[in-house]
Amino acid sequence: MSGTFTKQILHITFSTRARENLILQEFEEPLFSYISGICKQQNCVPIAVGGYLNHVHILCHLSKNIALATLMEHIKTHSSKFMKTLSPNLNNFYWQNGYGAFSVNPRDIDKVISYIKNQRKHHQSKTFQEEYLAFLKAYQIEFDEKYLWN
């Protein structure tokens, strides 16, 4: 086979440091657009970017030419710096150290897009921590909760 063909669709999520509620509604659109731009710059096609108050969700195609860890380093470093330019109140804006990245079946893309777009409603009844734990359990990822929240 002479070509390389991949279709890696990922649902990525991560929170602000200590899950601080710093992603106010006025910052959502600029932040989500900026993150989409970073994905495009890294040849990772963004499908949906959203979140709520203290966390972000990204649904994207991972490029065959970049490692997930490298993409995340770009997203978190540059978007953190960007957030600090939006308001003096965000001078101490940082992301948590880790992230969750989960593979998505192409048939489920619309469901994940809807999930990401409805974060405000979704989090009326569930915290980010509860949501994240549900992902880890659904994907059968082993973890020790004492090391989960840094």
N, C-alpha and C positions, 0 to 999 in steps of 0.2 A: 504494500500500500504506500503510495507516494505522498499522500496528504495527511494532515493532522486535523481531525474533526472532533470537536467537543461541544457539549451542551450542558454546562454546569449552572443550574439555576439555584441561587442561594437566597435564603431568608436570613438576614443578619440583624442582630439586635444587641444593643449595649446601652448603658445608662450613664448619666452624669456621675461624677465622683460623689459618693455617699448618697446617691439618689436625690440630690438637691433639685428642687423644682425651679430650674433656671430657664427652661425653654418655654417662655411665656408666648401667648398667642401671637403677639407682634413680631416675635423672632422666628416663628415656625416657617413661614414661606421662604424668607431669605436663607435660613439654615438648610432646609430641605432642598432648595434649588442649588445651593452651594455644594452640598454633598452629591447631588446628581451630577454636577459639573466635574467633581473629582472623579467619580466613577467613569464618566465619558473620557476624561483625560487619560485614564488608565486602561482604556479600551474595554471597559466593563459596562455593558449596556444597562442603565438603570431602568427598571420597570415601574417601581413605585418607591417613594421615600416618604416617610411620615413618622409620627410619634406623638408623644404627649408629655408635657411638663418635665419629665426627668429621664426620658429615654427616646431612642430612635429605632426605627425599623427600616431596613433596606431590602428590597427585592431586586436582584440584578443577575445578569448573566456574567459569570466569572470568565474573563479572558483566558485563553490557553497560554498566554504569555506572561502571566503574573501570578505569583503565589498569593493565597488569601491573606497571609500575615503581612505581606507587603502592601496589598490594597488597604488593609485595615490601618496600617501605620500611616499611610497617606491620608485616609479619610479622617482619622482621629486627630492627627497633628494639625493638619491644615484647617479643619472645621473648628477646632478649639481656638486657634489663633483668630479665625474669622469672627467667631462669637464675641471675642474680646473687643473687636472693633465696633460692635453694634451698640454698646452702652458701657459707661464707666462702672455700672453695677455688675458687669460681667468680667471684671479684671481677674477674678479668681475662678473663672470657668475652666473646668477640666472634665475629661471623660474618665470613667472607671478604667482600670487596667485591662480587663478582659473583655470578651465578647462571646456571643453565641452565634454560630453559623450552621444552618440546617438546610439540607438539600430539599428541593421542591420538585415534585413530579410535574411535568409540563401541563398535564390535565388539571392541576390544582392552581394554576397561576391566577385565574380570576378570583378564586376563593381567598387567596393570600392578598391580592390587591384590595379586595373589599375589607379584609381584616385590617390592613394597614390604614386605609382611608377612614375607618371608623374607630380609631383609637380613643378619641374623646368620649364617645359613647361606651366603648368597651371598658374604659377605666373608671366608669361610675360605680362599677361593682367589683373590680379586681385591681389589686396593686401590681406594679411592675414586678415585684418579687414573686407574687403568686403566678403571674403570667410566665415569667422566666422558668420557675420551677416546673410548671406544667409542660413547657417545651422540653426541658431536660428529661423529664419522666416519659413523655410521649416518644422521644427519640432514644429512650433507654440508655441514656448517658449516665455513667456512674460519677458521683461527686460526693464530696464531704462539705456539708453546708457551712461549716466553720471557716472554710477557705473560699467560699463563694462570694461573699460580699466584702470587697475591699474598698 
